[in-house]
Amino acid sequence: MKITEIFSVSTSSIKTNKLRTFLTILGIVVGIFSIIVIMTIISMLQATIQDSVAMLNKNTFRIQKFPQIMTGGREAWLRYRNRKDITVDEYYRFESLMPDVKYIGAILASDGKVIKFNSKETNPNINVIGGTVGAFYTYNIGLQKGREIRQFDLDYTNHVCIIGMDVVDKLFGSIDPLGQTIRVDGNPVQVIGVMEKQPELFGESMDNLVIVPLTTYLAYYGKKDQSVDITVMTYSKEDYQPAMEAAVGYMRTIRKVPPGKENDFDISSNESVMSQINDITENIRIGAMAVSFIALIAAGVGIMNIMLVSVSERTKEIGIRKAIGAKKIDILLQFLVEAVTLSLIGGIIGIILGIGAGLIAGSQLYAKVVIPVDWVFIGLSVCVLVGVVFGTYPAYKAANMDPIEALRYE
């Protein structure tokens, strides 16, 4: 028998027994659906988080009061809240101790501000950020037009700013914002640059901000109850780990952390944040895989039982095929192809439903649309494996039937 004929006979049998086919593939659908929907949601969340942490440039790490990713609930938050703020003076001391790095930056931030231009004003949802020159190189801040904040802006406490696209859209419309004067908490500030549009984070805009020189920010808001975020960029990947270790030592010395006590600050990078995210989602992955494995085993047993029933019902057909020249391998392949086809049909349905449900769930979280292509192929491969493993015994039993006994079967 040619492979096309084997496939035709197998699919014909599947079409003939529609209810049996539906019940057989249902388990496969459930198993593949459960893992694909979870992996789709996780992939969307990871891609969204990765876009947000990618704000740090290459070979850059960040030092701050709170961890970038915080777990442990309110108890952990209270513990981190009780840490001392990282002060501006500590930043300047730290900067003087780290001369062998490419850039060192610092930012302070205050949210919920109203920005005005002539008679127009924004909602009270704008973040005002004070930054140093180094912050523009350590953070991945791209400018659509204008210039960045420079050292003389900090030295002379210049009242200049860079604005995000939300501020542009709300206040300026078709007016070119460069050179215009806006009011930040009543303070007149000249616009010298416009940021490129930033990706959203779970539906929250990252363009609702105004950046001013750090010294100007301090003139507006002072140093009280402010904790500085410090960023450090090294010249190369080889310098990265030594610089991070040196930074920890200097910060412990500056903040007078006793030997043996844990750090009262957090140090993180793009890689460490993504590693934490992967650790958090790992248990979810394992749970989804365990549920899927159990469902697929049950589905596989179902396929084997249905195939054994099919072999029993088609005993006379098998005898006739053997009598007119079909070989063992032909009969084996016929039933094996039938088992794999059943499994693949269930897998394809499960993948389509899983991706659809995952995209819908992810969109409710305003996550970036991502299709886990790798898990689609893994799912299809698992379906083939289930079909082969659980279809082999019924196919072997059919292939080894005695044709004379099969023809006499009633």
Secondary structure, 3 states (H helix, E strand, C coil): CCHHHHHHHHHHHHHHCHHHHHHHHHHHHHHHHHHHHHHHHHHHHHHHHHHHHCCECCCEEEEECCCCCCCCHHHHHHHHHCCCCCCHHHHHHHHHHCCCCCEEEEEEEEEEECEEECCEECCCCEEEEEECCCHHHHECCCEEEECCCCHHHHHCCCCEEEECHHHHHHHCCCCCCCCCEEEECCEEEEEEEEECCCCCECCECCCCEEEEEHHHHHHHHCCCCCCCEEEEECCCHHHHHHHHHHHHHHHHHHCCCCCCCCCCCEEEEHHHHHHHHHHHHHHHHHHHHHHHHHHHHHHHHHHHHHHHHHHHHCHHHHHHHHHCCCCHHHHHHHHHHHHHHHHHHHHHHHHHHHHHHHHHHHHHCCCCCCCCHHHHHHHHHHHHHHHHHHHHHHHHHHHCCCHHHHHHCC
